[in-house]
Amino acid sequence: MLQANGLRLFVGLPLDAVSYACNSINHARAISAGLKALKLLGVEGVELPIWWGIVEKDAMGQYDWSGYLAIAEMVQKVGLKLHVSLCFHGSKKPNIPLPKWVSQIGESQPSIFFTDRSGQHYKECLSMAVDNLPVLDGKTPVQVYQSFCESFKSSFSPFMGSTITSISMGLGPDGELRYPSHHWLPSNGKTQGAGEFQCYDQNMLSFLKQHAEASGNPLWGLGGPHDAPIYDQPPYNGFFNDGASWESTYGDFFLSWYSNQLIAHGDCLLSLASSTFGDSGVAIYGKIPLMHSWYGTRSHPSELTAGFYNTVNRDGYGPVAQMFARNSCKIILPGMDLSDANQPKENHSSPELLLAQIMEACKKHEVQVSGQNSSESGVPGGFEQIKKNLSGDNVLDLFTYHRMGASFFSPEHFPLFTEFVRSLKQPELHSDDLPAEEEVGAESAVVMSRDSTVSMQAA
């Protein structure tokens, strides 16, 4: 099996590998051909997103794992390993909402969702403020997630620790530990704004009010920073400006509270995952984002609105790494394909420096790191950047390449991926021992291209 310095290489399966309508396998022939192709290449395994909104779609406690079990059997039969991502969020592309019964509760109780300053609700995942409130027909979200995890563990027991070697616990929007601070940003390629604080649902406001009163400053608990910009505004005026509110006593009060809420949420869910799966012979992971826009400014606004209190004056990732270490969990970091040279200059972005800072925090607190690429359509120099991040002092135990689909197996892309895999191979594995990309990719590419709707978005 292909390993370079202990690194294991996985490839993500399509987000809609299992159909929303009937829990059967989408693109079954293509996935089967793709699995064989990856096995031939020497890839160790595949990552499978399992959606709350598909498995527990119609009623609390009614689980249908059939489509996902069928994929696990396919993977086992080919002789690959399986990394499972438990997705407690929804996705617009492909369209996989939260469970119907949860969305129905949200129609009458919109405060279960994250809310921004103008009152817009983010309905792709539940607000972390309701983690331990009985808002789901008398049960708390944490209780519902725990029942889901226990049902998963029981249903997949024949695969646990053998075929299934690792599990990611969904921690928020797109599965990442963060607030949905950037979800209303325009997708027209314009400069990314700072994002918005997401602390305006009634439960978050209630916690903020209590915290402000306890600290002796009740007026600080009426809402988030009044002078913060909206989603697509650059952070040049108001809260994030040099010497502005973020550096004041009030700014420290709010940003500490906001980030502590996020860390407490991650702690709660990773603790749940560790206690549920601790005896299953699998490694537990959680994903954090790479909010690299504006990293070159003093206030790091994109990180602050997403819940990471990281500024020129303060390391925001040490406490996050400590929380992962406390729960014996590993961190997944996206953005391994991104280089500073290919970022727009106007938003002071630096994925490389941010990645290095997070890796340093993980090293200090002895948390193992797993990597992912961010762009599925490919970025200039992406494979070279990944290889750079997988070498040197960066000790990664797993890299997951996103994501299998029509463009993954295209003649433009698959030979590049094959070359990338070969470059990671063990020294003793000669190129003669690896199949030519033509024979590996041919069947998969034909089958995948027939169905160009295979989704390529990151889970």
Disulfide bonds with the S-S distance in Angstrom:
none
